[in-house]
Structures are given as C-alpha cells and as structure tokens.
C-alpha cells in the first residue's frame, strides 16, 4: 500500500476524530470511498505504524503519533493552498485539487522555503489554521454565521467546509475573508440570514450557507 494512500487515510482519521474520538470502520470507509474489508486491511497497517489503536470489530482511535503524522500532511496541504493562492494567483476555489498532489512531496525543505517566502502565514486561503513543524495547530473559536444575533457586526474569518460550488457562489457575491458583515435579520421560519457588506445591501443567505461561514464578533 503506497505512502500516499496511508497519508490520505491519516487525514480522514484526523478530521473524523474531531467529531468523535472513536471512529467506526464504516465511517472511515465512507470518507475514503472504499469497502469495509479494504478499510480493515489498512487499519492493520496503520496500527503497525503506531498511528491508530485497532481491535477487530471495534471502532478505531487515532493515537498522538497518528495525529501528529496527519497534521504534518495537513500542514503541507494548507501551505500549498496558500502558496498557490498568494504567490501564484490561483483562486481559492482552484487550489484544493492541486494541493492534494503537492501534500505528498517528501521534502521538508521544500515546504519550509514555501512558508518562508510567504512570511509564515497562520492560515490557508480558506481561513483554516496551518499546523507548525511539530504538528501543533492553533484552533480559532470562530462561530458559524448561522448562530449570530440580529443587528450585530462580524468579520468573515473562515470557511467551515467549502465546496467549489460554495466558493464560486461567494466569488459572485464578492464575499471574501476579512470583510465586515452587518447582520440585518435572521428569518425565524427557515433561519436564512440577511446581511449587508461593502456595496451589498440585504443579501439573503440560506441557513446551509450561513452554517459554512465562520465569523468573529466585532
């Protein structure tokens, strides 16, 4: 099994563990789009690396060593996304797939130099924190736009789980990170949010979109 495949499993385990410490093989299989026997086979290999705790027929747990290994892959991915956006001029909706390939480059010097050229950015183009060289990640306490109150002001800081379609929608609405947003009204019926920012007045955002926009109160 290639190291690339193992790294992809590690990333999936890392993000699943943020929701629940115990991860079912079914959930891991769904995340990787593979069968349960394939997941079981990989779980044995990951356990041999010391990256997970695995007992047959039971949920797996990612170890501290596994979390660090996963965070270092995520570091490479997010540095790559930022470099593609900040230095090469790619749109934030274009960088993910390219970064999926770059994250498997083995040279630490390559990513250290990339980081230095950019001035050591703390976050990627979507506002997600970039882990340091030891795998540590500073998590921000942003809240979804869907949870704010009427008539408050917030700063748009990050995307929770931005699909390409969502990012293209935000492009069309000229809604980017760092913009101050005024919340005009939250519709009680469907929880849609009316917002104003820049030259835009009372744009109606659906509840599903508001859930994905992470903000900080002004």
N, C-alpha and C positions, 0 to 999 in steps of 0.2 A: 504494500500500500504506500503510495507516494507521500512525501512530507507535505505536499500541498494539500492533499486530502485530509491529513491529520490536522493541519492548521485550520482548515475550514470547519472541521468538527469542533476544534477548540473554541473558535469564535462562536459557533452556535451554542455550545455548552455555557460559555460565559454569559451570553445575553439571556438564555433561558434561566440561568441561576439567579439573575437579577429579579426574576418574578417568583421563583421558588427554589429553595436550596436543594430539594430533591427533584430530580429530573427523570421523567419516565422515558423509556426507550421509544415509546410511541411518539411522544412529543419531539424527541430528538430526530426520529425518522422523518416526521413531517417537516421539520426545519431543514433537513438535508435532502428531502425528497427521495428517500431510499426505503427499502423494505426492512422489516424488523430483524430478520436474520443477518442482513448486512450491517445494521447498527450493532447487533450483539457481537459480531466478529470484530468490529472496530473498537468496541468498548474494551474487549480483552487486550487489544494492542495499546490502547491509551492507559489502561491500568498498569501494564508492564512498564510504561514510561513514568509512572507515578503521578499521572495527571488527573486521574479520577479514582474514586472508590466504587468498585463494581462487584455486586453479588448477583448471581443468576436469578432471574425472575423478580428482581427488586429494582427500584429507582437508583440511578447513579448520582454521585455527588462529585463535583469538581474540587480538587484539592487546592491548597495555596499555591503549589508549584504549577498546577494546571492553569489557575487564574493568572499567574504571572506570565506564563508562556502565551496565553491567549491575549493578554493586554499588550504584549510586545508585537504581536501580529496586528492588533488594532492600531497601535502606535504607527506602524509602517503604513497602514491603510489611510489613516487620517492625515498624516504628514503628506502622503502622496496626493490626497484630495486637495489639500491646501496649496501645495506647490503647483498643481495643475490649474487651480483657480487663480491664485495670487500672482504667480510668475508667468504662467503660460497663457492665461486669459481664457481658460475654459469656463463655461457657465456652471453654476452649482448643480444643474440638472445633468451635466455631462460627465462628471468626474468619477462617479462610483464604479462603473464597469472597468475603467482604465486602472483605477486604484486596486481593484480586485486582482489584477495581474501583478502590479508593482509590489504589493504587500508580501509576495513570496520571494522577492530578491533577498539573498542571504547577507549581503554586505552591510554591516552596521555603519561603516564609514560613509557609505552612500547616503544613508538617511540622516546621519549626523551632519553631513555637509548640507543636505537639503534643509534641515532645521536651522542651521546657522545662516544660510543665505536669506531665509525668510525672517530672521530676527527672533527665533524661538516662539512661534505663535502658541498660545494656550489652547486654542480651539480650531476645529476644521471649518470649512465653508458653511456647514450647517449648524455651527454652534456647539458641536459635541466636543467634550474635552479630549485633548491629546495626552495619552499616558507618557510619563517620563521614561528614562532608560532603565529604571528599575521596575517598571510596570505599575507604578503608582498613578492614580487618576484622581484629580480633584473634581468631585461632583458638585454641581451647582444646584441650589434649591429653587430653581425656577418653577413656575406653576403654569398649567395649561390656560390659555385664554378663556376656555370654557368655564373656568372656576372663578373668574374675577367678578367684581360687583359693578352695578350700573354706575355710570358717571365717574369712572376712575381713569387714570392715565397709567400706561405701562410702556415698557421698552421691549420690542420684539428681539429675543435673545437667541433662540434656537428652534430647530425642528425636532419633534419627538421621533418620528419615523417617516421621513419624507419620501414618498414615491416620486417618480419622474413626473407623473401627471400633476401631482400637487405642486411641485416646484415650478412647472410650466405655468400653472394657474397663478401662482404668486408672482411670477415674472410679468404676466399680462396685467396684473393688478398693481404692478410697481411696488410690491410689498417685500422689502428685504430686511435683513438683520440690522439692528441698530435704530430702526425707525420708531419714533414715539407714536403711540396709538391712543386715541381717546375712545373710550367705550361709551357709546351713546345710550344703548338699550340692549337688554337681553330679553328675547321673546319667551314668555313663560310656557307657551304651547310646545314649541319644538327646540327651545334652547339655542336658537340661532342668535348671533351677536351682530349688532350694528356698530360699525367702527368708522372713525374718521382719522386721516393722517395725511400730511403733506397737502396736496391739492385735491385729495379724495374726500368726499363728504358722504357719510352714512352708507358705506358699503356693507351689504348684508352677507355675513359669513355663516355657513351651515355649522351645526354643532359638531359634525365629524371633522370639519376643517379646524374649528376652534380648538378641538382636542389635541391637534397636532402642533399647534403654535405655542411654544413655551415663552413665557414673558416674565418680566421683573417689574414690580410696582415702582412707580416714580415717587 
